[in-house]
Amino acid sequence: MVRLRLNILLIVLATTPLCAADETLDTAPIISSLIEVAADADAQVRFAAFEALKIQPGSEQLLELFWRGLEDDDQRIRAISLDRVVELEGPTEKVLKRLALLAAAPLATPKDMEMRRLLQSHLISIGTPAIPYLIDAIKEDEAPSVAIAVLGKIPLGEYQAAVVAQLTALLKSDNRDVRLIAVHSLQNIMIAETKRETEGQAKDETGAIDPRYLAYYTKLLQKYDSNADGSLTVDEWIAMSKDPAASDTDQDGKITAVELAKWAMRR
């Protein structure tokens, strides 16, 4: 019966002119009415109201509604509310504490996967500022959670030691899933650190090279690099007019453009 009344109302609104062509619609009464409907006992009606309100400009009244929506039983309403709270309020301490609390809850059931995805997305976007709240949220937790996974996906900065210590401690959890997620997060952290170090070394190496040499030998390497792997092996460089074997300073059997440029500069 409730859904029938709602459908009739929507049909009437869609087919009845709300104002003359030269008048401006006053949406305030409509928004107030929809906010009241957002507390309807029927979840489908509440969801329809939240759907209609989520595209409205932010206001204190709507922000209060979306904060309440985070407590709704319907995961679709919680997802809408999560998006709007973060968008309207930003990464304030209140928001970060709430996100960390949600992230510390046991992993969602399959029907809550969208909420879990949104939560991860917002935390990853916020990044480093969320870390201390996430650490505090999982200190006493023994259930697999989004918080454990997110700590392996955001830049750690000054919190690196604290995060690694926390995740390492979780490796001793009695919960198999907690241990598994902690392993994946630690793996991601090590991969990110290796990438950062590699990029730093590459920057240091190229910083001392005349860019003209590097540009020339990069093009030269591409000419003889038959398998396009970014380096030359002996069966590729043998076709060069001058033997560049001496440039293979790390003796790995491969020559890079950086090695060629350094070798040329020493000659």
DOFI-705434 format. One record per residue (C-alpha): residue number from 1; x, y, z. Coordinates in Angstrom, 3 decimals. Layout:
N
SITE pos        x        y        z
SITE NUM        X        Y        Z
...
REM end
This chain:
267
SITE pos        x        y        z
SITE   1    0.000    0.000    0.000
SITE   2    2.843    2.375    0.880
SITE   3    4.573    1.719   -2.431
SITE   4    1.293    2.255   -4.298
SITE   5    0.837    5.678   -2.684
SITE   6    4.443    6.563   -3.522
SITE   7    4.016    5.506   -7.160
SITE   8    0.810    7.573   -7.486
SITE   9    2.584   10.580   -5.979
SITE  10    5.478   10.247   -8.426
SITE  11    3.101    9.982  -11.398
SITE  12    1.221   13.100  -10.283
SITE  13    4.456   15.046   -9.793
SITE  14    5.738   13.953  -13.191
SITE  15    2.551   14.941  -15.070
SITE  16    1.448   18.099  -13.235
SITE  17    3.076   21.487  -13.944
SITE  18    4.555   22.741  -10.694
SITE  19    4.870   26.363  -11.782
SITE  20    4.270   28.679  -14.661
SITE  21    6.959   29.035  -17.304
SITE  22    8.097   32.371  -15.888
SITE  23    8.166   31.237  -12.256
SITE  24   11.050   29.730  -10.290
SITE  25   10.293   26.577   -8.359
SITE  26   10.797   26.856   -4.609
SITE  27   12.416   23.501   -3.791
SITE  28   12.717   24.086   -0.027
SITE  29    9.268   22.659    0.827
SITE  30    9.896   19.654   -1.426
SITE  31   13.239   18.952    0.220
SITE  32   11.683   19.259    3.688
SITE  33    8.965   16.804    2.711
SITE  34   11.496   14.351    1.269
SITE  35   13.569   14.555    4.455
SITE  36   10.454   13.554    6.409
SITE  37    9.812   10.664    3.993
SITE  38   13.435    9.564    4.462
SITE  39   12.329    8.287    7.881
SITE  40    9.550    6.121    6.419
SITE  41    9.161    2.628    7.851
SITE  42    9.444    1.105    4.377
SITE  43   13.072    0.757    3.224
SITE  44   12.196    1.201   -0.456
SITE  45   10.467    4.506    0.265
SITE  46   13.401    5.685    2.372
SITE  47   15.835    4.730   -0.383
SITE  48   13.796    6.636   -2.989
SITE  49   13.905    9.721   -0.775
SITE  50   17.674    9.456   -0.269
SITE  51   18.128    8.976   -4.027
SITE  52   16.200   12.185   -4.659
SITE  53   18.079   14.139   -1.983
SITE  54   21.614   13.015   -2.785
SITE  55   21.822   15.333   -5.807
SITE  56   20.683   18.416   -3.897
SITE  57   23.142   21.163   -2.865
SITE  58   24.617   20.629    0.575
SITE  59   23.000   22.098    3.667
SITE  60   23.181   21.517    7.420
SITE  61   19.792   19.836    7.248
SITE  62   20.907   17.392    4.563
SITE  63   24.271   16.744    6.214
SITE  64   22.446   15.804    9.415
SITE  65   20.210   13.466    7.402
SITE  66   23.165   11.727    5.757
SITE  67   24.899   11.257    9.101
SITE  68   21.737    9.518   10.306
SITE  69   21.671    7.519    7.081
SITE  70   24.941    5.850    8.062
SITE  71   22.927    4.005   10.738
SITE  72   20.192    2.805    8.363
SITE  73   19.538   -0.922    7.998
SITE  74   19.517   -0.605    4.188
SITE  75   23.063   -0.817    2.802
SITE  76   22.075    1.259   -0.242
SITE  77   21.125    4.148    2.028
SITE  78   24.328    3.742    4.016
SITE  79   26.325    3.888    0.773
SITE  80   24.600    7.097   -0.380
SITE  81   25.092    8.617    3.052
SITE  82   28.780    7.695    3.163
SITE  83   29.443    9.393   -0.173
SITE  84   27.592   12.558    0.781
SITE  85   29.032   12.877    4.295
SITE  86   32.597   12.685    2.967
SITE  87   31.790   15.044    0.100
SITE  88   29.970   17.647    2.206
SITE  89   32.145   17.610    5.328
SITE  90   35.552   16.569    3.999
SITE  91   38.251   14.693    5.967
SITE  92   37.498   16.272    9.327
SITE  93   38.381   14.491   12.549
SITE  94   34.729   13.525   12.980
SITE  95   34.615   11.992    9.500
SITE  96   37.964   10.207    9.886
SITE  97   36.910    8.686   13.203
SITE  98   33.670    7.447   11.674
SITE  99   35.371    6.025    8.595
SITE 100   37.919    4.237   10.784
SITE 101   35.118    2.828   12.931
SITE 102   33.336    1.511    9.841
SITE 103   36.611    0.141    8.473
SITE 104   37.328   -1.713   11.716
SITE 105   34.076   -3.655   11.548
SITE 106   34.275   -7.290   10.375
SITE 107   34.341   -7.647    6.605
SITE 108   30.961   -7.084    5.025
SITE 109   28.717   -9.823    3.767
SITE 110   28.416  -10.158   -0.032
SITE 111   25.358   -7.865   -0.091
SITE 112   27.453   -5.110    1.530
SITE 113   30.304   -5.271   -0.993
SITE 114   29.390   -1.876   -2.497
SITE 115   29.629   -0.232    0.916
SITE 116   32.999   -1.893    1.477
SITE 117   34.242   -0.704   -1.933
SITE 118   33.154    2.868   -1.265
SITE 119   34.754    2.853    2.163
SITE 120   38.080    1.666    0.766
SITE 121   37.900    4.220   -2.039
SITE 122   37.342    7.126    0.346
SITE 123   40.080    6.034    2.745
SITE 124   42.593    5.543   -0.070
SITE 125   41.700    8.980   -1.467
SITE 126   42.192   10.599    1.935
SITE 127   45.473    8.727    2.321
SITE 128   48.031    9.393    5.046
SITE 129   45.816   11.548    7.337
SITE 130   43.559    8.521    7.889
SITE 131   46.381    6.266    9.130
SITE 132   46.452    7.120   12.873
SITE 133   42.690    6.601   13.073
SITE 134   42.958    3.242   11.304
SITE 135   45.772    2.109   13.604
SITE 136   43.722    2.995   16.688
SITE 137   40.663    1.286   15.234
SITE 138   42.311   -2.125   14.828
SITE 139   44.509   -2.240   17.932
SITE 140   42.151   -4.566   19.758
SITE 141   40.413   -6.045   16.753
SITE 142   40.581   -9.733   15.990
SITE 143   38.272   -9.785   12.965
SITE 144   39.227   -9.297    9.316
SITE 145   38.447   -5.721    8.328
SITE 146   38.769   -3.101    5.614
SITE 147   41.157   -1.161    7.861
SITE 148   43.807   -3.895    7.685
SITE 149   43.586   -4.029    3.885
SITE 150   43.628   -0.236    3.410
SITE 151   46.838    0.172    5.432
SITE 152   48.628   -1.686    2.655
SITE 153   47.255    0.582   -0.078
SITE 154   48.025    4.148    1.035
SITE 155   51.282    6.105    1.400
SITE 156   52.535    5.559    4.958
SITE 157   54.914    8.477    5.338
SITE 158   55.894    9.071    8.967
SITE 159   53.577    6.261   10.098
SITE 160   55.443    3.508    8.268
SITE 161   57.087    2.001   11.355
SITE 162   53.847    2.063   13.354
SITE 163   51.825    0.476   10.542
SITE 164   54.397   -2.250    9.900
SITE 165   54.515   -3.031   13.627
SITE 166   50.715   -3.228   13.804
SITE 167   50.404   -5.481   10.761
SITE 168   53.260   -7.695   11.918
SITE 169   51.497   -8.155   15.254
SITE 170   48.344   -9.223   13.396
SITE 171   50.306  -12.085   11.823
SITE 172   49.952  -13.804   15.223
SITE 173   46.169  -13.438   15.294
SITE 174   44.107  -16.548   15.961
SITE 175   41.913  -15.555   13.033
SITE 176   43.200  -17.023    9.772
SITE 177   41.570  -14.296    7.652
SITE 178   43.199  -11.556    9.712
SITE 179   46.601  -13.147    9.171
SITE 180   45.952  -13.484    5.449
SITE 181   44.927   -9.834    4.967
SITE 182   47.891   -8.683    7.063
SITE 183   50.243  -10.695    4.831
SITE 184   48.800   -9.072    1.699
SITE 185   49.096   -5.601    3.210
SITE 186   52.710   -6.149    4.238
SITE 187   53.431   -7.474    0.746
SITE 188   51.928   -4.314   -0.792
SITE 189   54.015   -2.139    1.521
SITE 190   57.225   -3.914    0.518
SITE 191   56.351   -3.651   -3.175
SITE 192   55.683    0.073   -2.801
SITE 193   58.967    0.561   -0.931
SITE 194   60.938   -1.351   -3.563
SITE 195   59.338    0.754   -6.295
SITE 196   60.153    3.962   -4.415
SITE 197   63.780    2.919   -3.919
SITE 198   64.124    1.854   -7.565
SITE 199   62.698    5.148   -8.780
SITE 200   65.001    7.018   -6.406
SITE 201   68.052    5.115   -7.658
SITE 202   67.073    5.706  -11.272
SITE 203   66.708    9.405  -10.545
SITE 204   70.126    9.501   -8.872
SITE 205   71.710    7.611  -11.762
SITE 206   70.271    9.801  -14.481
SITE 207   70.838   13.006  -12.535
SITE 208   74.615   12.770  -13.034
SITE 209   74.358   12.053  -16.776
SITE 210   74.418   14.671  -19.479
SITE 211   70.817   14.533  -20.802
SITE 212   72.102   14.802  -24.350
SITE 213   74.076   11.553  -23.930
SITE 214   71.106    9.829  -22.319
SITE 215   68.722   10.919  -25.091
SITE 216   71.151    9.794  -27.826
SITE 217   71.872    6.370  -26.318
SITE 218   68.220    5.778  -25.493
SITE 219   67.426    6.114  -29.197
SITE 220   70.474    4.022  -30.133
SITE 221   69.423    1.256  -27.765
SITE 222   65.928    1.211  -29.248
SITE 223   67.481    0.683  -32.714
SITE 224   69.215   -2.553  -31.671
SITE 225   66.749   -3.700  -28.983
SITE 226   65.064   -6.385  -31.092
SITE 227   62.836   -7.736  -28.296
SITE 228   61.973   -4.241  -26.967
SITE 229   62.751   -5.111  -23.355
SITE 230   64.645   -1.876  -22.683
SITE 231   68.122   -3.405  -22.641
SITE 232   70.655   -5.049  -24.964
SITE 233   72.069   -8.547  -24.658
SITE 234   75.242   -9.679  -26.436
SITE 235   73.342  -11.090  -29.410
SITE 236   71.774   -7.635  -29.904
SITE 237   74.750   -5.340  -29.263
SITE 238   77.076   -7.439  -31.445
SITE 239   75.594   -5.652  -34.456
SITE 240   76.803   -2.271  -33.187
SITE 241   79.831   -0.675  -34.845
SITE 242   81.665   -0.389  -31.505
SITE 243   81.696   -3.140  -28.894
SITE 244   79.885   -1.736  -25.807
SITE 245   80.550   -4.762  -23.574
SITE 246   82.620   -2.607  -21.221
SITE 247   79.523   -0.561  -20.372
SITE 248   77.947   -3.569  -18.627
SITE 249   79.273   -2.403  -15.256
SITE 250   77.025   -4.654  -13.147
SITE 251   77.998   -7.700  -15.228
SITE 252   74.435   -8.909  -15.611
SITE 253   74.781   -9.555  -19.339
SITE 254   72.451   -6.685  -20.185
SITE 255   73.209   -3.085  -21.137
SITE 256   70.814   -0.223  -20.456
SITE 257   70.703    3.268  -21.937
SITE 258   72.034    4.642  -18.638
SITE 259   75.024    2.289  -18.766
SITE 260   75.705    3.203  -22.398
SITE 261   75.542    6.936  -21.623
SITE 262   77.900    6.615  -18.626
SITE 263   80.295    4.502  -20.669
SITE 264   80.335    7.082  -23.473
SITE 265   80.951    9.924  -21.013
SITE 266   83.966    8.098  -19.533
SITE 267   85.577    7.512  -22.915
REM end
